[in-house]
Amino acid sequence: EKEKAMATPTITVPSTTPSNTTWLVCDMDGTLLPTPTKAKGFYKPVNESPCFAPLKRWLLSGRSLLVITTASYRMFRQMYAPLEETLKAAPPTANFLMSGYGGAMLYVYDHDTHTLKEDEEYREKMKTAFDPAVQDKVEN
């Protein structure tokens, strides 16, 4: 039982992703963004972080970014919203993925529609990986 709850399915990168794309994989809180403890009680957006300009250059050069966090909805305000215009201007090789809710959900930027979409196949796979208490928390 415990092993089943700890299992994590493999992230499937969109089929349009070239195999030579360079990825930057980062934790959000405490890595890309200061924790609220260090930010005087606030959850600051990435455009207030020293890493904002380098992240923009990274994406505009066609490289890819995967942000991992335990956060839920605040990840959209803190990471996606400040990078949205950069993603629209970035070449299609610049993939942007956010794994939130402690890895329970995966969002992928769609260059055709210029939107961030949930990877529903990943979510279905995760339903079998988490214990029922965690799954219920994510779904409700």
Steps between C-alpha positions, in 0.01 A plus 500: 500500500768748600702433183191557285434835671862607442513399131514784250423452132742627238430846361422476132637800315284617207578319176595831336799532731829446317729250666780757512305755706688611810292488818526696821319321783441715809313501825288814538499593870842559646675458164348723231302702753565591860298319761247718688732489801772674299254727317349653816188282486425546129487257208683707241463450124796396286523847340621624841772234513862544386450196277223660289723650227710181464181287481362726227826475302498122550149462357550752218807304390277195444593305812248338733399545863330264743394657830417265787310609808271385777295814436155495348337805340761751607747343255298654215526849650861463608651324197273479197343849496834687509644273226192492276615770255847346481348161418291655221818647347712188554563249219302172508808314625466690829281271704359617832361247744382545858456209734285606793319363800811308600523333159135399475429723200695606192434807286651547154522823301333465159670721238207467258239643739739696725348342807609280785312172493473218747648173378195284568677176409759573769223570753334166421830320553553683829166377634654156538825632647365697797329363803124576512534777762737701278295431189183626671677820609612574142158431349307709752 
